[in-house]
């Protein structure tokens, strides 16, 4: 029997839609955990339902997929070849929503940090340092 062919790009997108506990997100959780901070996941009562919320430090962390959130990087700019207008509108909508969420968070006194998918992967040293610095600043600010 002939197997149905599925566009690999399309199926990668479908996977990204479905999964909530993505690999980059798991990586960030591990870093934050290893640094000794406690957090909660996807709090629905906070704008944008951030991936990680550190209530005591009054900060939140988003782990954004470059494609879905329209990052200005190689991965973010690679739109599917079909339905270009659809994807463009879709991703522009996501980007606008992200911006609204960040503004809402800041007006409520939350400090947001966005980590992009492309900042993870092989060489995560810089990202780990950035994360550690962000959390340390928040902890100092608290005192
Ligand atoms: Zn990116």
Backbone and ligand atoms as CSV (ligand in chain L), in Angstrom:
chain,resi,resn,atom,element,x,y,z
A,1,UNK,N,N,0.823,-1.203,0.000
A,1,UNK,CA,C,0.000,0.000,0.000
A,1,UNK,C,C,0.859,1.255,0.000
A,2,UNK,N,N,0.431,2.214,-0.774
A,2,UNK,CA,C,1.197,3.455,-0.865
A,2,UNK,C,C,0.950,4.315,0.381
A,3,UNK,N,N,2.054,4.725,0.956
A,3,UNK,CA,C,1.903,5.570,2.148
A,3,UNK,C,C,1.569,6.998,1.757
A,4,UNK,N,N,0.759,7.624,2.523
A,4,UNK,CA,C,0.404,9.013,2.260
A,4,UNK,C,C,1.602,9.907,2.601
A,5,UNK,N,N,1.910,10.790,1.680
A,5,UNK,CA,C,3.053,11.668,1.960
A,5,UNK,C,C,2.575,12.932,2.675
A,6,UNK,N,N,3.294,13.264,3.694
A,6,UNK,CA,C,2.968,14.474,4.446
A,6,UNK,C,C,4.142,15.432,4.344
A,7,UNK,N,N,3.834,16.641,3.980
A,7,UNK,CA,C,4.840,17.711,3.928
A,7,UNK,C,C,5.548,17.790,5.285
A,8,UNK,N,N,6.870,17.568,5.293
A,8,UNK,CA,C,7.577,17.543,6.589
A,8,UNK,C,C,7.481,18.863,7.355
A,9,UNK,N,N,7.458,19.958,6.598
A,9,UNK,CA,C,7.362,21.261,7.253
A,9,UNK,C,C,6.006,21.387,7.951
A,10,UNK,N,N,4.969,20.981,7.221
A,10,UNK,CA,C,3.622,21.042,7.763
A,10,UNK,C,C,3.502,20.189,9.026
A,11,UNK,N,N,4.060,18.987,8.980
A,11,UNK,CA,C,3.919,18.124,10.150
A,11,UNK,C,C,4.709,18.658,11.339
A,12,UNK,N,N,5.821,19.352,11.058
A,12,UNK,CA,C,6.578,19.972,12.148
A,12,UNK,C,C,5.738,21.057,12.807
A,13,UNK,N,N,4.998,21.792,11.980
A,13,UNK,CA,C,4.133,22.845,12.494
A,13,UNK,C,C,3.022,22.238,13.348
A,14,UNK,N,N,2.434,21.166,12.850
A,14,UNK,CA,C,1.360,20.507,13.586
A,14,UNK,C,C,1.841,20.028,14.948
A,15,UNK,N,N,3.046,19.501,14.967
A,15,UNK,CA,C,3.615,19.046,16.248
A,15,UNK,C,C,3.758,20.225,17.206
A,16,UNK,N,N,4.214,21.340,16.643
A,16,UNK,CA,C,4.443,22.522,17.475
A,16,UNK,C,C,3.138,23.025,18.075
A,17,UNK,N,N,2.048,22.907,17.324
A,17,UNK,CA,C,0.741,23.364,17.805
A,17,UNK,C,C,0.303,22.516,18.983
A,18,UNK,N,N,0.471,21.222,18.820
A,18,UNK,CA,C,-0.085,20.277,19.779
A,18,UNK,C,C,0.631,20.290,21.121
A,19,UNK,N,N,1.974,20.309,21.078
A,19,UNK,CA,C,2.695,20.070,22.321
A,19,UNK,C,C,2.807,21.320,23.176
A,20,UNK,N,N,2.551,21.172,24.420
A,20,UNK,CA,C,2.690,22.269,25.368
A,20,UNK,C,C,4.042,22.167,26.059
A,21,UNK,N,N,4.420,20.965,26.413
A,21,UNK,CA,C,5.698,20.771,27.094
A,21,UNK,C,C,6.796,20.545,26.058
A,22,UNK,N,N,7.165,21.608,25.367
A,22,UNK,CA,C,8.148,21.498,24.297
A,22,UNK,C,C,9.551,21.315,24.886
A,23,UNK,N,N,10.454,20.858,24.035
A,23,UNK,CA,C,11.837,20.630,24.485
A,23,UNK,C,C,12.468,21.931,25.022
A,24,UNK,N,N,12.375,23.056,24.276
A,24,UNK,CA,C,12.961,24.290,24.827
A,24,UNK,C,C,12.374,24.668,26.189
A,25,UNK,N,N,11.084,24.449,26.320
A,25,UNK,CA,C,10.428,24.789,27.584
A,25,UNK,C,C,10.942,23.912,28.724
A,26,UNK,N,N,11.132,22.632,28.441
A,26,UNK,CA,C,11.664,21.720,29.447
A,26,UNK,C,C,13.081,22.126,29.852
A,27,UNK,N,N,13.854,22.582,28.853
A,27,UNK,CA,C,15.231,23.029,29.122
A,27,UNK,C,C,15.228,24.208,30.095
A,28,UNK,N,N,14.359,25.164,29.823
A,28,UNK,CA,C,14.287,26.357,30.675
A,28,UNK,C,C,13.842,25.987,32.091
A,29,UNK,N,N,12.872,25.109,32.179
A,29,UNK,CA,C,12.424,24.667,33.505
A,29,UNK,C,C,13.579,24.059,34.285
A,30,UNK,N,N,14.384,23.263,33.585
A,30,UNK,CA,C,15.509,22.599,34.251
A,30,UNK,C,C,16.536,23.631,34.728
A,31,UNK,N,N,16.846,24.618,33.874
A,31,UNK,CA,C,17.803,25.659,34.266
A,31,UNK,C,C,17.320,26.380,35.520
A,32,UNK,N,N,16.064,26.801,35.471
A,32,UNK,CA,C,15.523,27.596,36.589
A,32,UNK,C,C,15.505,26.750,37.863
A,33,UNK,N,N,15.131,25.520,37.710
A,33,UNK,CA,C,15.101,24.593,38.842
A,33,UNK,C,C,16.513,24.407,39.421
A,34,UNK,N,N,17.491,24.206,38.530
A,34,UNK,CA,C,18.881,24.005,38.969
A,34,UNK,C,C,19.444,25.231,39.683
A,35,UNK,N,N,18.917,26.399,39.333
A,35,UNK,CA,C,19.370,27.628,39.989
A,35,UNK,C,C,18.715,27.788,41.370
A,36,UNK,N,N,17.798,26.905,41.668
A,36,UNK,CA,C,17.194,26.896,42.996
A,36,UNK,C,C,15.931,27.733,43.141
A,37,UNK,N,N,15.324,28.106,42.022
A,37,UNK,CA,C,14.093,28.896,42.087
A,37,UNK,C,C,12.874,28.003,41.911
A,38,UNK,N,N,11.803,28.447,42.530
A,38,UNK,CA,C,10.546,27.717,42.381
A,38,UNK,C,C,9.610,28.505,41.471
A,39,UNK,N,N,8.830,27.775,40.708
A,39,UNK,CA,C,7.971,28.444,39.741
A,39,UNK,C,C,6.675,27.666,39.572
A,40,UNK,N,N,5.718,28.323,38.946
A,40,UNK,CA,C,4.492,27.631,38.551
A,40,UNK,C,C,4.321,27.725,37.045
A,41,UNK,N,N,3.635,26.727,36.494
A,41,UNK,CA,C,3.504,26.631,35.040
A,41,UNK,C,C,2.145,27.144,34.549
A,42,UNK,N,N,2.200,27.921,33.449
A,42,UNK,CA,C,0.986,28.311,32.716
A,42,UNK,C,C,-0.146,28.811,33.605
A,43,UNK,N,N,0.153,29.789,34.412
A,43,UNK,CA,C,-0.899,30.359,35.266
A,43,UNK,C,C,-1.911,31.109,34.415
A,44,UNK,N,N,-3.146,30.650,34.445
A,44,UNK,CA,C,-4.184,31.237,33.606
A,44,UNK,C,C,-4.638,32.610,34.079
A,45,UNK,N,N,-4.283,32.978,35.309
A,45,UNK,CA,C,-4.737,34.269,35.847
A,45,UNK,C,C,-3.735,35.396,35.579
A,46,UNK,N,N,-2.725,35.124,34.782
A,46,UNK,CA,C,-1.713,36.124,34.454
A,46,UNK,C,C,-1.724,36.326,32.938
A,47,UNK,N,N,-1.654,37.603,32.469
A,47,UNK,CA,C,-1.713,37.849,31.016
A,47,UNK,C,C,-0.718,36.982,30.231
A,48,UNK,N,N,-1.214,36.351,29.189
A,48,UNK,CA,C,-0.371,35.527,28.330
A,48,UNK,C,C,-0.104,34.134,28.871
A,49,UNK,N,N,-0.634,33.843,30.066
A,49,UNK,CA,C,-0.424,32.534,30.692
A,49,UNK,C,C,1.034,32.075,30.531
A,50,UNK,N,N,1.956,32.783,31.194
A,50,UNK,CA,C,3.394,32.555,30.949
A,50,UNK,C,C,3.820,31.106,31.209
A,51,UNK,N,N,4.860,30.681,30.531
A,51,UNK,CA,C,5.346,29.313,30.699
A,51,UNK,C,C,5.799,29.086,32.136
A,52,UNK,N,N,6.536,30.064,32.688
A,52,UNK,CA,C,6.965,29.963,34.080
A,52,UNK,C,C,6.592,31.252,34.807
A,53,UNK,N,N,6.082,31.105,36.000
A,53,UNK,CA,C,5.804,32.269,36.840
A,53,UNK,C,C,6.528,32.095,38.162
A,54,UNK,N,N,7.318,33.113,38.524
A,54,UNK,CA,C,7.998,33.106,39.820
A,54,UNK,C,C,7.344,34.196,40.656
A,55,UNK,N,N,6.352,33.799,41.430
A,55,UNK,CA,C,5.492,34.768,42.113
A,55,UNK,C,C,6.265,35.649,43.074
A,56,UNK,N,N,7.162,35.062,43.858
A,56,UNK,CA,C,7.871,35.812,44.882
A,56,UNK,C,C,8.760,36.893,44.246
A,57,UNK,N,N,9.346,36.570,43.113
A,57,UNK,CA,C,10.210,37.522,42.413
A,57,UNK,C,C,9.418,38.417,41.469
A,58,UNK,N,N,8.115,38.149,41.397
A,58,UNK,CA,C,7.221,38.920,40.533
A,58,UNK,C,C,7.753,38.991,39.097
A,59,UNK,N,N,8.171,37.833,38.588
A,59,UNK,CA,C,8.613,37.806,37.195
A,59,UNK,C,C,8.078,36.559,36.499
A,60,UNK,N,N,8.022,36.661,35.182
A,60,UNK,CA,C,7.526,35.550,34.369
A,60,UNK,C,C,8.483,35.284,33.221
A,61,UNK,N,N,8.485,34.050,32.754
A,61,UNK,CA,C,9.362,33.669,31.644
A,61,UNK,C,C,8.524,33.019,30.547
A,62,UNK,N,N,8.719,33.507,29.342
A,62,UNK,CA,C,8.095,32.895,28.168
A,62,UNK,C,C,9.171,32.194,27.357
A,63,UNK,N,N,8.865,31.013,26.889
A,63,UNK,CA,C,9.753,30.333,25.950
A,63,UNK,C,C,9.011,30.315,24.621
A,64,UNK,N,N,9.472,31.149,23.692
A,64,UNK,CA,C,8.745,31.341,22.436
A,64,UNK,C,C,9.351,30.540,21.292
A,65,UNK,N,N,8.507,29.843,20.567
A,65,UNK,CA,C,8.917,29.202,19.320
A,65,UNK,C,C,9.092,30.299,18.273
A,66,UNK,N,N,10.210,30.255,17.546
A,66,UNK,CA,C,10.549,31.336,16.616
A,66,UNK,C,C,9.518,31.475,15.492
A,67,UNK,N,N,9.005,30.370,15.028
A,67,UNK,CA,C,8.028,30.419,13.936
A,67,UNK,C,C,6.717,31.056,14.399
A,68,UNK,N,N,6.146,30.529,15.436
A,68,UNK,CA,C,4.829,30.982,15.902
A,68,UNK,C,C,4.808,32.406,16.402
A,69,UNK,N,N,5.925,32.824,16.960
A,69,UNK,CA,C,5.944,34.154,17.560
A,69,UNK,C,C,6.702,35.169,16.712
A,70,UNK,N,N,6.987,34.768,15.467
A,70,UNK,CA,C,7.549,35.702,14.495
A,70,UNK,C,C,8.880,36.309,14.884
A,71,UNK,N,N,9.784,35.479,15.382
A,71,UNK,CA,C,11.106,35.988,15.739
A,71,UNK,C,C,11.872,36.423,14.497
A,72,UNK,N,N,12.649,37.491,14.650
A,72,UNK,CA,C,13.442,38.004,13.544
A,72,UNK,C,C,14.747,37.203,13.431
A,73,UNK,N,N,14.624,35.930,13.124
A,73,UNK,CA,C,15.797,35.066,12.951
A,73,UNK,C,C,15.531,34.132,11.778
A,74,UNK,N,N,16.512,33.336,11.424
A,74,UNK,CA,C,16.383,32.433,10.281
A,74,UNK,C,C,15.132,31.565,10.380
A,75,UNK,N,N,14.984,30.943,11.541
A,75,UNK,CA,C,13.882,30.038,11.752
A,75,UNK,C,C,12.531,30.757,11.727
A,76,UNK,N,N,12.534,31.974,12.286
A,76,UNK,CA,C,11.298,32.745,12.364
A,76,UNK,C,C,10.831,33.248,11.014
A,77,UNK,N,N,11.770,33.448,10.110
A,77,UNK,CA,C,11.421,34.031,8.818
A,77,UNK,C,C,11.045,32.983,7.773
A,78,UNK,N,N,11.219,31.717,8.129
A,78,UNK,CA,C,10.954,30.647,7.167
A,78,UNK,C,C,9.461,30.279,7.166
A,79,UNK,N,N,8.701,30.962,6.343
A,79,UNK,CA,C,7.267,30.676,6.255
A,79,UNK,C,C,7.009,29.503,5.307
A,80,UNK,N,N,5.951,28.745,5.564
A,80,UNK,CA,C,5.596,27.673,4.617
A,80,UNK,C,C,5.347,28.244,3.225
A,81,UNK,N,N,5.564,27.425,2.201
A,81,UNK,CA,C,5.473,27.925,0.829
A,81,UNK,C,C,4.032,28.039,0.338
A,82,UNK,N,N,3.131,27.332,0.998
A,82,UNK,CA,C,1.728,27.442,0.606
A,82,UNK,C,C,0.976,28.292,1.627
A,83,UNK,N,N,-0.120,28.900,1.193
A,83,UNK,CA,C,-0.939,29.747,2.068
A,83,UNK,C,C,-0.134,30.837,2.775
A,84,UNK,N,N,0.737,31.469,2.037
A,84,UNK,CA,C,1.637,32.465,2.636
A,84,UNK,C,C,0.856,33.560,3.354
A,85,UNK,N,N,-0.198,34.039,2.713
A,85,UNK,CA,C,-0.986,35.128,3.305
A,85,UNK,C,C,-1.597,34.688,4.628
A,86,UNK,N,N,-2.090,33.460,4.655
A,86,UNK,CA,C,-2.684,32.928,5.882
A,86,UNK,C,C,-1.676,32.932,7.027
A,87,UNK,N,N,-0.484,32.377,6.755
A,87,UNK,CA,C,0.527,32.289,7.812
A,87,UNK,C,C,0.998,33.660,8.248
A,88,UNK,N,N,1.113,34.538,7.269
A,88,UNK,CA,C,1.563,35.894,7.586
A,88,UNK,C,C,0.594,36.553,8.570
A,89,UNK,N,N,-0.694,36.473,8.262
A,89,UNK,CA,C,-1.719,37.067,9.124
A,89,UNK,C,C,-1.732,36.419,10.494
A,90,UNK,N,N,-1.628,35.105,10.475
A,90,UNK,CA,C,-1.659,34.319,11.710
A,90,UNK,C,C,-0.512,34.731,12.647
A,91,UNK,N,N,0.673,34.790,12.088
A,91,UNK,CA,C,1.851,35.067,12.914
A,91,UNK,C,C,1.893,36.531,13.337
A,92,UNK,N,N,1.406,37.393,12.459
A,92,UNK,CA,C,1.320,38.801,12.830
A,92,UNK,C,C,0.359,38.974,14.017
A,93,UNK,N,N,-0.731,38.204,13.969
A,93,UNK,CA,C,-1.691,38.225,15.080
A,93,UNK,C,C,-1.056,37.762,16.375
A,94,UNK,N,N,-0.283,36.704,16.304
A,94,UNK,CA,C,0.408,36.184,17.498
A,94,UNK,C,C,1.370,37.222,18.066
A,95,UNK,N,N,2.115,37.858,17.156
A,95,UNK,CA,C,3.112,38.852,17.583
A,95,UNK,C,C,2.436,40.025,18.292
A,96,UNK,N,N,1.319,40.463,17.727
A,96,UNK,CA,C,0.581,41.580,18.345
A,96,UNK,C,C,0.051,41.186,19.712
A,97,UNK,N,N,-0.456,39.981,19.810
A,97,UNK,CA,C,-0.978,39.494,21.091
A,97,UNK,C,C,0.148,39.426,22.130
A,98,UNK,N,N,1.318,38.960,21.685
A,98,UNK,CA,C,2.475,38.901,22.596
A,98,UNK,C,C,2.810,40.288,23.128
A,99,UNK,N,N,2.795,41.260,22.233
A,99,UNK,CA,C,3.127,42.634,22.645
A,99,UNK,C,C,2.105,43.161,23.640
A,100,UNK,N,N,0.833,42.885,23.371
A,100,UNK,CA,C,-0.221,43.312,24.310
A,100,UNK,C,C,-0.010,42.673,25.674
A,101,UNK,N,N,0.314,41.391,25.670
A,101,UNK,CA,C,0.534,40.682,26.933
A,101,UNK,C,C,1.698,41.264,27.723
A,102,UNK,N,N,2.773,41.580,27.015
A,102,UNK,CA,C,3.946,42.146,27.699
A,102,UNK,C,C,3.603,43.481,28.343
A,103,UNK,N,N,2.844,44.304,27.619
A,103,UNK,CA,C,2.438,45.594,28.169
A,103,UNK,C,C,1.531,45.404,29.382
A,104,UNK,N,N,0.595,44.466,29.272
A,104,UNK,CA,C,-0.327,44.200,30.379
A,104,UNK,C,C,0.445,43.721,31.602
A,105,UNK,N,N,1.409,42.847,31.386
A,105,UNK,CA,C,2.219,42.321,32.492
A,105,UNK,C,C,2.966,43.447,33.194
A,106,UNK,N,N,3.599,44.291,32.381
A,106,UNK,CA,C,4.384,45.377,32.959
A,106,UNK,C,C,3.502,46.335,33.737
A,107,UNK,N,N,2.311,46.593,33.225
A,107,UNK,CA,C,1.432,47.527,33.935
A,107,UNK,C,C,0.937,46.925,35.249
A,108,UNK,N,N,0.987,45.612,35.368
A,108,UNK,CA,C,0.597,44.946,36.616
A,108,UNK,C,C,1.794,44.706,37.537
A,109,UNK,N,N,2.952,45.172,37.104
A,109,UNK,CA,C,4.139,45.064,37.951
A,109,UNK,C,C,4.941,43.781,37.777
A,110,UNK,N,N,4.604,43.000,36.738
A,110,UNK,CA,C,5.359,41.783,36.464
A,110,UNK,C,C,6.519,42.112,35.541
A,111,UNK,N,N,7.643,41.489,35.772
A,111,UNK,CA,C,8.789,41.668,34.885
A,111,UNK,C,C,8.889,40.432,33.989
A,112,UNK,N,N,8.682,40.611,32.678
A,112,UNK,CA,C,8.741,39.457,31.777
A,112,UNK,C,C,10.113,39.258,31.129
A,113,UNK,N,N,10.452,38.005,30.895
A,113,UNK,CA,C,11.640,37.667,30.109
A,113,UNK,C,C,11.207,36.697,29.012
A,114,UNK,N,N,11.619,37.003,27.787
A,114,UNK,CA,C,11.316,36.111,26.668
A,114,UNK,C,C,12.584,35.383,26.260
A,115,UNK,N,N,12.524,34.068,26.251
A,115,UNK,CA,C,13.623,33.249,25.734
A,115,UNK,C,C,13.142,32.654,24.416
A,116,UNK,N,N,13.949,32.831,23.387
A,116,UNK,CA,C,13.576,32.302,22.074
A,116,UNK,C,C,14.154,30.894,21.896
A,117,UNK,N,N,13.375,30.118,21.171
A,117,UNK,CA,C,13.763,28.744,20.823
A,117,UNK,C,C,15.185,28.682,20.249
A,118,UNK,N,N,15.543,29.680,19.400
A,118,UNK,CA,C,16.854,29.648,18.761
A,118,UNK,C,C,17.987,29.976,19.730
A,119,UNK,N,N,17.646,30.424,20.935
A,119,UNK,CA,C,18.676,30.687,21.946
A,119,UNK,C,C,19.004,29.407,22.716
A,120,UNK,N,N,18.268,28.355,22.393
A,120,UNK,CA,C,18.496,27.069,23.059
A,120,UNK,C,C,19.071,26.080,22.051
A,121,UNK,N,N,19.059,24.825,22.380
A,121,UNK,CA,C,19.624,23.846,21.468
A,121,UNK,C,C,21.022,23.466,21.910
A,122,UNK,N,N,21.980,23.579,20.984
A,122,UNK,CA,C,23.330,23.094,21.273
A,122,UNK,C,C,24.055,23.926,22.335
A,123,UNK,N,N,24.219,25.206,22.017
A,123,UNK,CA,C,25.036,26.043,22.885
A,123,UNK,C,C,24.153,26.926,23.764
A,124,UNK,N,N,23.918,26.477,24.965
A,124,UNK,CA,C,22.952,27.173,25.809
A,124,UNK,C,C,23.625,28.000,26.900
A,125,UNK,N,N,24.950,28.039,26.886
A,125,UNK,CA,C,25.672,28.701,27.961
A,125,UNK,C,C,25.248,30.165,28.137
A,126,UNK,N,N,25.167,30.884,27.007
A,126,UNK,CA,C,24.791,32.301,27.067
A,126,UNK,C,C,23.374,32.481,27.612
A,127,UNK,N,N,22.493,31.612,27.157
A,127,UNK,CA,C,21.107,31.695,27.596
A,127,UNK,C,C,20.987,31.408,29.092
A,128,UNK,N,N,21.750,30.429,29.554
A,128,UNK,CA,C,21.729,30.119,30.984
A,128,UNK,C,C,22.210,31.306,31.804
A,129,UNK,N,N,23.260,31.964,31.292
A,129,UNK,CA,C,23.794,33.128,32.001
A,129,UNK,C,C,22.784,34.267,32.035
A,130,UNK,N,N,22.136,34.473,30.900
A,130,UNK,CA,C,21.128,35.527,30.785
A,130,UNK,C,C,19.989,35.291,31.788
A,131,UNK,N,N,19.570,34.050,31.845
A,131,UNK,CA,C,18.492,33.654,32.748
A,131,UNK,C,C,18.907,33.846,34.208
A,132,UNK,N,N,20.114,33.403,34.523
A,132,UNK,CA,C,20.616,33.521,35.893
A,132,UNK,C,C,20.712,34.990,36.297
A,133,UNK,N,N,21.182,35.818,35.358
A,133,UNK,CA,C,21.317,37.261,35.626
A,133,UNK,C,C,19.953,37.895,35.878
A,134,UNK,N,N,19.013,37.554,35.042
A,134,UNK,CA,C,17.653,38.087,35.164
A,134,UNK,C,C,17.063,37.748,36.539
A,135,UNK,N,N,17.212,36.505,36.945
A,135,UNK,CA,C,16.632,36.063,38.216
A,135,UNK,C,C,17.379,36.681,39.404
A,136,UNK,N,N,18.690,36.812,39.260
A,136,UNK,CA,C,19.470,37.427,40.335
A,136,UNK,C,C,19.061,38.889,40.520
A,137,UNK,N,N,18.893,39.595,39.407
A,137,UNK,CA,C,18.445,40.995,39.469
A,137,UNK,C,C,17.102,41.098,40.183
A,138,UNK,N,N,16.220,40.202,39.857
A,138,UNK,CA,C,14.892,40.216,40.491
A,138,UNK,C,C,15.003,39.946,41.984
A,139,UNK,N,N,15.852,39.003,42.344
A,139,UNK,CA,C,16.016,38.647,43.756
A,139,UNK,C,C,16.608,39.819,44.527
A,140,UNK,N,N,17.552,40.547,43.897
A,140,UNK,CA,C,18.156,41.705,44.545
A,140,UNK,C,C,17.148,42.839,44.688
A,141,UNK,N,N,16.356,42.993,43.660
A,141,UNK,CA,C,15.347,44.044,43.618
A,141,UNK,C,C,14.344,43.851,44.753
A,142,UNK,N,N,14.096,42.610,45.049
A,142,UNK,CA,C,13.090,42.260,46.051
A,142,UNK,C,C,13.493,42.733,47.444
A,143,UNK,N,N,14.808,42.680,47.721
A,143,UNK,CA,C,15.269,43.007,49.091
A,143,UNK,C,C,15.093,44.464,49.478
L,1,ZN,ZN,ZN,14.633,32.774,16.762
